[in-house]
Amino acid sequence: MAGGASDAIAASARSGEPDRYLAALLAPPAARAHLLALAAFSSELARVPLAVTREPAMGEIRLQWWRDALEAPHAGTLTGNPIADAVRDAAHRCALPVPLLLDVIDARQVDLAAQAMADDGALRMHLWKSEGALFALAAGILRREPGADVQATAAACGQAYGLARLLLGLPHALSRGRLPLPQSRLDAANVSSQELLSGDSGSNTADMLAGFCAEARKYLATSRQHVANLPRNMRVAFLPLALVETYLRALERPGRDVLRTPAEIAPLTRVCRIAAAHWLGRI
């Protein structure tokens, strides 16, 4: 791959998917470029809802372009988009299931919608498509060994990491008029969508979000058990999981306006958590 294309892929991965970018850098050389392409693919898709806040139809057109690009025969002409071409190449060389790549695109279609998801089932499916599928694809790039329970690991990791990321992005989503939480959870907590969109973070809202954090920790515990049972060379696919507890602590920091102020962590903390998980061999 030409240097310019490689630089563009790395830059996209680093800016939009820093956790997966760092994990890719720690992967074996043969897998590194493919993992960077996967991270850049996710990064580019995540930008679609951000770029079309006022025109969801334009977002649908962009997402359809990605679907068409990935479903086109590999022997066809290049798309002209270095990230799309790199993902197509990774899918071909690593025999990645195209439906999983399409799931990642479908997740961003949900992000275009203004209304809340219906219930917990819809949330779990969204977290699988937005995060779990990416873990499964990364594991596929690393050539999983026969019998490794990668699907269950990816599913659990997708819920833990996905919930943490969803909560991190909540202030940004609300500021754009989007509500990425299940309506059933709002009803159970006696919280209205109008309250959230207006930034009214009362005790009911705080209790509801605390419940999500507790749920993420339960999935994190399950995920760690799954990852510990994988061959060590497979664990690099799941290194982003090392940031979940750090994200949850940032979300729970006293005094933060949970609906208006994004939770942040220091870049060095991100690097240290990922590196430590890799060198110690445990998430």
Secondary structure as GFF3:
##gff-version 3
##sequence-region A 1 283
A	DSSP	alpha_helix	3	16	.	.	.	ID=ss1
A	DSSP	alpha_helix	18	25	.	.	.	ID=ss2
A	DSSP	alpha_helix	29	51	.	.	.	ID=ss3
A	DSSP	alpha_helix	56	71	.	.	.	ID=ss4
A	DSSP	alpha_helix	82	94	.	.	.	ID=ss5
A	DSSP	alpha_helix	98	112	.	.	.	ID=ss6
A	DSSP	alpha_helix	120	127	.	.	.	ID=ss7
A	DSSP	pi_helix	128	132	.	.	.	ID=ss8
A	DSSP	alpha_helix	133	141	.	.	.	ID=ss9
A	DSSP	alpha_helix	150	168	.	.	.	ID=ss10
A	DSSP	alpha_helix	170	175	.	.	.	ID=ss11
A	DSSP	alpha_helix	183	189	.	.	.	ID=ss12
A	DSSP	alpha_helix	193	198	.	.	.	ID=ss13
A	DSSP	alpha_helix	203	228	.	.	.	ID=ss14
A	DSSP	three_ten_helix	232	243	.	.	.	ID=ss15
A	DSSP	alpha_helix	244	251	.	.	.	ID=ss16
A	DSSP	alpha_helix	267	280	.	.	.	ID=ss17
###
